[in-house]
């Protein structure tokens, strides 16, 4: 049986070799190994097909059920199941109409989910510090964009290189967009303030990666504003509908991204000049209003004239009042000086001397210390109080005797007298 299967395989492959088949894809399935299996059918027949992993580079779109395609490949057999199949090496859409039908179908699906709504569009930053560009690292597109950015406003640009067509291009573009969005602010790699997804012109098949659902969803999910610049002015992809703004060309996207620095400098200079003119004009109008108000105010001499005249009048009146007051005070003085004569003064002085002498004699007469010179003694306690009785002397205990020529301290002692009158008090003895 194996020999027969191999003979059939050699016969089929030798008789047919490469073939081109037109049919509708049915039962498309891509497995974990990277290979894909499908069936091509028309009104009268069905042929199984396989796309090996290495052949996907020549396919510009993602195969789907219901698409009419033209498949080019080798006819072969699969002995394990006793069937023949086509190993597809190239897959093309059967006319642009089929591709557009697929595009419209996907567009309606994504639009129904609201991914293209105008309410989702975000304004672009006026002057982004960092711009992320998702495109091919080679070719005229990236050179033209960098040149235009440098001319308008030099900015920090990060290029995330991707394939822009062929197998895996859509997945790379989607990963690049998500990668930029995942960068943390302030990290080692600057997080872009704006992303540009760009590609040069081409056929609808060449641009098909930007119609893939995975790219559209990555753009819609990104939190960073995105400009889509895929193809030329007449080219439109689903990425354009999902982006926050569509640019007709990659160069136009660079123009949308940043303003012209020279224009900003000129505008700033113009605004500065206008501000200076406004400030100067405001100052001038203020001076004019002040001058107008000053003209309405009375002159200084007019305001101060009455007060000055009143001050002068008060000054004159003050001088007269002082002179009059001095004159009135001088009259009693003049009268008193008129009666003062030397003889009168001598008499008064003589009377005053006599009065003073009599006062001195009286003081001398009543001075108790004057009697001390005549033999009398003045007794006082140690505190200085005058002792005038024997009872006070006994109570004091210690006495001071004042003589004419000094003092003597004495102590009071009790002694009994052998002969004394009845009722006579005990007398102190001085030691």
Helices and strands as residue ranges (DSSP letters): H 2-16, E 18-30, E 36-41, E 46-51, G 53-58, E 68-78, E 83-93, H 96-112, G 118-120, E 130-135, H 140-152, E 156-161, H 169-182, E 194-199, G 208-211, H 213-221, E 226-230, H 238-242, E 245-246, H 250-257, H 261-296, H 300-339, H 342-366, G 368-374, E 378-381, H 390-396, E 398-403, E 406-414, E 428-430
